[in-house]
Amino acid sequence: MKFKWEIDKPPTGLARVDYRRRWPTAYYSNDRICATIGCSVDYHIQIAKSGNHPPLEVRLANHSVMPWKWVRFTTKFATLQDAKDVVSDFLKRHPEFMPKGEE
């Protein structure tokens, strides 16, 4: 089970005013989507580290069906680390959600 969390690069240039930075997204080693974390506010590292943000929502890509579908956790998470940990824990218990070859 290899996946990596990535965040959008900070906005630059004239369009940065209109740019909404997304919360982290996880990708498997073959660049297939794994999970995404969402929030009602834009991602800023200071907000994420301090935990001063609304609850986080986690969606996981279910690769056991074709085409794959999003599965949303009903629980909201208070910290970014909690949200990331639930993805790891869930995939350890349910490897069938991963694409073939990633188990």
C-alpha positions, 0 to 999 in steps of 0.5 A: 500500500503505497500512496503519497499525499500532495498539495497544490503549489501556492498560487502565483501571478495575477490569477492568484486572487481567483485561485482556491488552493485545495487540501491534500490529495493522495495518489498511488504509486501508479498516479491513480487517485487514492483519497482527497481531503476537503474543507469549506475553507481554502488550504493554508499551511498555517491553518492546517498546522494550527487546526483552526479550520472547520471539520475536514471531510475525507473521500476515498476512491473505491477501485473495487468497482469499474469505473471507480467511485468516490466513497465519503466518510460520514465522520468529519475530522478535526485535524489534518493528521486524523484525516490522513490516518483514517485513510491509512487505517481503512486501507489496511483493513480493506485492501479491496478498495485499492487498485490491483497491484497496489495491495 
